[in-house]
Amino acid sequence: MLIPFAELSESEAYLAFSQIIVPRPIAWVLTDNGAGSSPEQRWNLAPYSYFNAITSAPPMVMFSIGDGMAGKVKDTHRNLRAKAHCVIHIASASQAQVLQDTAAELPAGVSEVHTTGLALVDWDWPVPRIADAPCALGCVATQFTRVGNTDQMVVFAQIERLWLRDDVASRDDKGRLVVDVASYDPLARVGRGGYTRLGPVFRPTIR
């Protein structure tokens, strides 16, 4: 099957490559709705599966916000422009349903944390973290780059803090970080609303 992308609409192109470029990690991003919000509506939470690491010095990630496909500026984008601190979580597979629930379109200023009943905890960062997520990255958005023919915004964020659940992280005999992938059980995205989890880990021989 040959698919000429130039003949596809934006939604058709998305349908195609969101099923081909898989599995994709998911950035579960918590941002600040502003101090003027009521305590229960303070925090915005949304998942983005156009997400990955891009450099280690400094440690940075990127994720892409589809303002154009939504037809409006997403709350995550608006919030990061006002206050650059955020927390990017990696959800476990057991959190697939609640993560999906936080993708719902809600009125501006209404907190997905409140509507889903997720618990937050403070952790020496201006933005709290989700208590049950196995991984949390304390980040600062440093650059916003608009790409494509519609309002697609790529956010570059520098990682300043890393928190890992105790059963996920350990140190080897040289003091290096070791992540137990089975305990981590990270949730990943595939196409057409689907999610997946990692299978067995294997290491090919280095020749």
C-alpha positions in Angstrom: 0.0 0.0 0.0 1.4 3.4 -1.0 0.1 6.4 0.9 0.9 9.8 -0.6 0.8 12.1 2.4 0.5 15.2 0.3 -3.1 14.1 -0.6 -4.1 13.6 3.0 -5.9 16.0 5.3 -4.4 16.7 8.7 -6.7 14.3 10.5 -6.0 11.6 7.9 -2.2 12.1 8.2 -2.5 11.9 12.0 -4.5 8.7 11.7 -1.8 7.2 9.5 1.4 8.0 11.4 -0.1 7.7 14.9 -0.5 4.0 14.0 2.9 3.6 12.5 5.1 5.5 14.9 4.5 3.2 17.9 4.7 2.7 20.7 5.0 6.3 21.9 5.8 7.4 25.5 3.2 9.7 27.0 3.9 13.0 28.8 1.3 13.4 31.5 1.8 17.1 32.1 0.7 19.0 35.2 0.7 22.8 35.0 -0.5 25.7 37.1 -3.8 27.3 36.3 -2.8 30.3 38.4 -2.9 31.4 42.0 -6.3 33.0 41.4 -7.9 29.6 40.9 -9.6 27.9 43.8 -7.5 25.2 45.5 -9.5 22.4 43.9 -9.1 23.9 40.4 -5.5 25.0 40.7 -3.8 22.3 38.6 -4.3 21.4 34.9 -3.4 17.8 33.8 -3.2 16.5 30.3 -1.5 13.7 28.3 0.6 14.2 25.2 2.0 11.3 23.2 4.1 13.3 20.8 6.9 13.2 23.5 10.5 12.2 23.8 13.9 12.9 25.3 16.1 15.1 23.0 19.4 15.8 24.9 21.3 14.9 28.1 23.4 18.1 28.5 21.3 19.8 29.7 18.7 17.0 30.2 15.7 18.0 28.0 12.5 16.6 26.7 10.0 17.8 24.1 6.3 17.4 23.7 3.9 18.7 21.0 0.6 20.4 21.8 -2.1 20.2 19.0 -3.6 23.7 19.4 -4.6 23.6 15.7 -6.5 20.3 15.8 -8.2 21.5 19.0 -9.1 24.8 17.4 -8.0 26.8 20.4 -5.0 27.3 22.7 -4.7 24.4 25.0 -4.6 25.1 28.7 -1.2 23.4 29.0 0.3 25.8 26.5 -1.4 28.9 28.0 -0.3 27.9 31.5 3.4 27.3 30.5 3.6 30.7 28.8 2.5 32.3 32.1 4.5 30.0 34.4 7.2 27.8 33.0 7.4 25.2 35.8 5.6 21.9 35.3 5.8 18.3 36.2 5.9 15.6 33.4 4.8 12.2 34.7 5.2 8.8 33.1 2.1 6.8 33.9 2.1 3.1 34.6 -0.1 0.8 32.6 -2.5 0.5 35.5 -3.3 4.2 35.2 -4.5 4.0 31.6 -8.1 4.8 32.3 -7.5 7.8 34.6 -4.9 9.1 32.1 -7.5 8.8 29.3 -10.0 10.6 31.5 -7.7 13.6 31.9 -7.7 13.9 28.1 -11.3 15.1 28.2 -12.0 18.6 26.9 -13.0 20.7 29.9 -13.7 24.4 30.3 -10.6 26.6 30.8 -9.6 26.6 34.5 -11.4 23.4 35.4 -9.0 20.9 36.9 -8.7 17.3 35.6 -7.0 16.5 38.9 -10.3 17.5 40.7 -12.6 15.8 38.3 -10.7 12.5 38.4 -10.0 12.5 42.1 -6.2 12.1 41.7 -4.1 12.8 44.8 -1.2 15.2 44.6 1.9 15.5 46.9 4.4 18.3 47.3 8.0 17.4 46.6 10.4 20.4 46.7 9.2 21.9 43.4 6.8 24.7 42.6 4.3 22.2 41.1 3.2 19.1 43.0 3.3 15.6 41.5 0.7 12.8 41.1 1.0 10.6 44.2 0.5 7.3 42.3 2.6 7.9 39.2 5.9 5.9 39.2 7.9 8.7 37.7 7.8 12.5 37.9 10.1 15.0 36.1 10.3 18.5 37.5 10.7 20.6 34.3 11.0 24.2 33.1 9.6 25.1 29.7 12.4 26.9 27.9 11.3 27.2 24.3 8.1 27.2 22.3 8.3 26.4 18.6 5.4 26.5 16.2 5.5 23.9 13.5 3.4 22.8 10.6 0.6 24.4 8.7 -1.7 24.6 11.7 -1.1 25.7 15.3 1.0 22.8 16.5 3.3 23.9 19.3 6.4 22.0 20.3 7.5 22.7 23.9 11.1 22.1 24.9 11.5 21.6 28.7 14.6 21.2 30.8 14.5 18.6 33.5 15.6 19.9 36.9 14.2 17.2 39.2 13.6 13.5 38.9 11.5 11.4 41.3 11.1 7.6 41.0 9.0 5.3 43.2 11.2 3.2 45.5 10.3 -0.1 43.9 11.3 1.3 40.5 14.8 2.7 41.2 18.0 1.3 42.7 21.7 1.7 42.4 24.2 -0.8 41.0 27.6 -1.6 42.6 29.1 1.5 40.8 26.4 3.8 42.0 24.6 4.1 38.7 20.8 4.3 38.5 19.0 1.1 37.6 15.3 1.2 36.7 13.3 -2.0 37.1 11.2 -1.9 33.9 8.8 -4.6 35.2 7.9 -2.5 38.3 7.9 0.7 36.2 5.4 -0.8 33.7 5.2 2.4 31.7 2.1 3.1 29.6 2.6 3.8 25.9 0.3 5.0 23.1 -0.5 3.4 19.8 -3.0 4.5 17.2 -6.8 4.8 17.1 -7.2 5.4 20.8 -5.2 2.4 21.8 -2.6 1.9 24.6 0.0 -0.8 25.2 2.6 -1.8 27.8 6.2 -3.2 27.4 6.8 -6.8 26.7 9.8 -8.8 27.7 13.1 -6.9 27.6 15.9 -8.4 25.5 19.4 -7.3 24.5 20.9 -8.2 21.2 24.5 -9.1 21.1 26.9 -6.2 20.4 29.1 -7.3 17.5 
